[in-house]
């Protein structure tokens, strides 16, 4: 494996992950004024037409996608974005999972390169 290609991949995936976390935080804070209200999902079944409406909701990036970007090598970008944007810092799967992924990726990189 060419080390330059590997470093380029890591820089690209970390930048992409950082942008994805930042974009998700931006969507969470800035509602879309043109969007129609959507019904909130609820675990309880409700009678038809009685769903609670969320005003001007935006489609957010799924948590699984954010974690996938981190698992594909973008854990450093994810951790930086989490702390810089204060995003996903209350979810245990992010506060524990992303640092564990970063440690595993660093250990794997050191093992492969040396």
ZIKA-V479233 format. One record per residue. SS is DSSP state (H for helix, E for strand, L for the rest). PHI is phi in degrees with one decimal (999 if undefined). BURIAL is + if it has 16 or more other C-alpha atoms within 10 Angstrom, else -. Layout:
ss:SS phi:PHI burial:BURIAL
ss:SS phi:PHI burial:BURIAL
This chain:
ss:L phi:999 burial:-
ss:L phi:-78.4 burial:-
ss:H phi:-65.2 burial:-
ss:H phi:-64.0 burial:-
ss:H phi:-65.7 burial:-
ss:H phi:-61.8 burial:-
ss:H phi:-65.2 burial:-
ss:H phi:-61.4 burial:-
ss:H phi:-61.6 burial:-
ss:H phi:-62.3 burial:+
ss:H phi:-63.8 burial:+
ss:H phi:-66.5 burial:-
ss:H phi:-67.8 burial:+
ss:H phi:-69.5 burial:+
ss:H phi:-65.9 burial:+
ss:H phi:-61.6 burial:+
ss:H phi:-64.9 burial:+
ss:H phi:-58.9 burial:+
ss:H phi:-65.9 burial:-
ss:H phi:-62.2 burial:+
ss:H phi:-65.2 burial:+
ss:H phi:-64.7 burial:+
ss:H phi:-66.3 burial:-
ss:H phi:-64.7 burial:+
ss:H phi:-64.8 burial:+
ss:H phi:-63.3 burial:-
ss:H phi:-65.6 burial:+
ss:H phi:-68.9 burial:+
ss:H phi:-92.7 burial:-
ss:L phi:-117.7 burial:-
ss:L phi:-68.6 burial:-
ss:L phi:-84.6 burial:-
ss:L phi:-69.7 burial:-
ss:L phi:-91.0 burial:-
ss:L phi:-75.9 burial:-
ss:L phi:-76.9 burial:-
ss:L phi:-61.5 burial:-
ss:E phi:-111.4 burial:-
ss:E phi:-80.7 burial:-
ss:L phi:-76.0 burial:-
ss:L phi:-80.6 burial:-
ss:L phi:-137.9 burial:-
ss:L phi:-73.7 burial:-
ss:L phi:-82.3 burial:-
ss:L phi:-78.0 burial:-
ss:L phi:-117.4 burial:-
ss:L phi:-69.5 burial:-
ss:L phi:-57.8 burial:-
ss:L phi:86.1 burial:-
ss:L phi:-112.1 burial:-
ss:L phi:-71.2 burial:-
ss:L phi:-74.6 burial:-
ss:E phi:-96.2 burial:-
ss:E phi:-108.5 burial:-
ss:L phi:-74.5 burial:-
ss:L phi:53.8 burial:-
ss:L phi:-73.2 burial:+
ss:L phi:-115.2 burial:+
ss:L phi:-75.3 burial:-
ss:L phi:-99.9 burial:-
ss:L phi:-75.3 burial:-
ss:L phi:-61.6 burial:-
ss:H phi:-59.7 burial:-
ss:H phi:-61.8 burial:-
ss:H phi:-68.3 burial:-
ss:H phi:-63.0 burial:+
ss:H phi:-68.8 burial:+
ss:H phi:-64.2 burial:-
ss:H phi:-58.8 burial:+
ss:H phi:-65.6 burial:+
ss:H phi:-69.6 burial:+
ss:H phi:-80.3 burial:-
ss:H phi:120.9 burial:+
ss:H phi:-97.5 burial:+
ss:H phi:-67.4 burial:+
ss:H phi:-67.2 burial:+
ss:H phi:-65.3 burial:+
ss:H phi:-66.0 burial:+
ss:H phi:-64.8 burial:+
ss:H phi:-62.7 burial:-
ss:H phi:-65.8 burial:+
ss:H phi:-59.5 burial:+
ss:H phi:-80.3 burial:-
ss:H phi:-70.7 burial:-
ss:H phi:-91.8 burial:-
ss:L phi:52.3 burial:-
ss:L phi:-120.7 burial:+
ss:L phi:63.3 burial:+
ss:L phi:-89.5 burial:-
ss:L phi:-103.7 burial:-
ss:L phi:-94.0 burial:-
ss:H phi:-63.3 burial:-
ss:H phi:-66.2 burial:-
ss:H phi:-93.2 burial:+
ss:H phi:-69.7 burial:-
ss:L phi:-100.5 burial:-
ss:H phi:-65.6 burial:-
ss:H phi:-66.8 burial:+
ss:H phi:-63.0 burial:+
ss:H phi:-65.6 burial:-
ss:H phi:-61.9 burial:+
ss:H phi:-62.7 burial:+
ss:H phi:-63.1 burial:-
ss:H phi:-65.5 burial:-
ss:H phi:-68.7 burial:+
ss:H phi:-64.9 burial:-
ss:H phi:-63.1 burial:-
ss:H phi:-65.8 burial:-
ss:H phi:-63.8 burial:-
ss:H phi:-62.0 burial:-
ss:H phi:-63.6 burial:-
ss:H phi:-72.9 burial:-
ss:H phi:-77.3 burial:-
ss:L phi:-116.1 burial:-
